[in-house]
Amino acid sequence: MDANAANNYIMVASKDEAANIAAIILKYVPITVAQNMMTEVQTKVGNHSDNESLRDTIKLLKYYMNME
């Protein structure tokens, strides 16, 4: 997918989707690694994004990883 094609997608996740994503991540990596990853995602991406849906999705993922 090229960079222009990516502009056609908006990241919006429901609570159930975020819970499923978090569960899948935690199935493959230790919780501390997943939590560190989400902290970095929020710091480097979410905190600088104008996309409210993205920021909310990051917060939901962190919630389901027992971070918030």
C-alpha positions as CSV (number, residue, x, y, z in Angstrom):
1,M,0.0,0.0,0.0
2,D,1.4,3.4,-0.9
3,A,1.2,6.4,1.4
4,N,-1.7,8.0,-0.5
5,A,-3.8,4.8,-0.2
6,A,-3.3,4.9,3.6
7,N,-5.1,8.3,3.6
8,N,-8.3,6.5,2.7
9,Y,-8.5,4.7,6.1
10,I,-9.4,6.1,9.5
11,M,-8.6,4.0,12.5
12,V,-11.7,3.6,14.6
13,A,-12.0,0.7,17.0
14,S,-15.0,-0.2,19.1
15,K,-14.5,-1.3,22.7
16,D,-14.9,-5.0,21.6
17,E,-12.4,-4.6,18.8
18,A,-9.8,-2.9,21.1
19,A,-10.3,-5.6,23.7
20,N,-9.7,-8.3,21.0
21,I,-6.6,-6.4,19.7
22,A,-5.2,-6.1,23.2
23,A,-5.8,-9.8,23.9
24,I,-4.1,-10.8,20.6
25,I,-1.1,-8.6,21.4
26,L,-0.9,-10.0,24.9
27,K,-1.0,-13.6,23.6
28,Y,2.3,-13.1,21.8
29,V,4.2,-10.7,24.0
30,P,4.6,-10.2,27.8
31,I,2.4,-7.6,29.3
32,T,5.4,-5.3,30.2
33,V,6.5,-5.3,26.6
34,A,3.0,-4.6,25.3
35,Q,2.6,-1.8,27.9
36,N,6.0,-0.2,26.9
37,M,4.9,-0.5,23.2
38,M,1.6,1.3,23.8
39,T,3.4,4.0,25.9
40,E,5.7,4.6,22.9
41,V,2.8,4.6,20.4
42,Q,1.0,7.2,22.5
43,T,4.1,9.3,23.0
44,K,5.3,9.2,19.4
45,V,2.0,9.0,17.5
46,G,-1.1,9.6,19.6
47,N,0.2,12.8,21.3
48,H,1.0,14.4,18.0
49,S,-2.1,13.3,16.0
50,D,-5.1,15.4,15.1
51,N,-7.0,12.1,14.6
52,E,-9.3,11.8,17.7
53,S,-10.3,8.3,16.8
54,L,-6.7,7.2,16.8
55,R,-6.0,8.8,20.1
56,D,-9.2,7.1,21.5
57,T,-8.1,3.7,20.1
58,I,-4.7,4.0,21.7
59,K,-6.4,4.9,25.1
60,L,-8.7,1.9,24.7
61,L,-5.8,-0.4,24.0
62,K,-3.9,0.9,27.0
63,Y,-7.1,0.4,29.1
64,Y,-7.4,-3.2,28.1
65,M,-3.7,-3.7,28.9
66,N,-4.4,-2.5,32.4
67,M,-2.5,0.8,31.9
68,E,-5.3,3.3,32.5
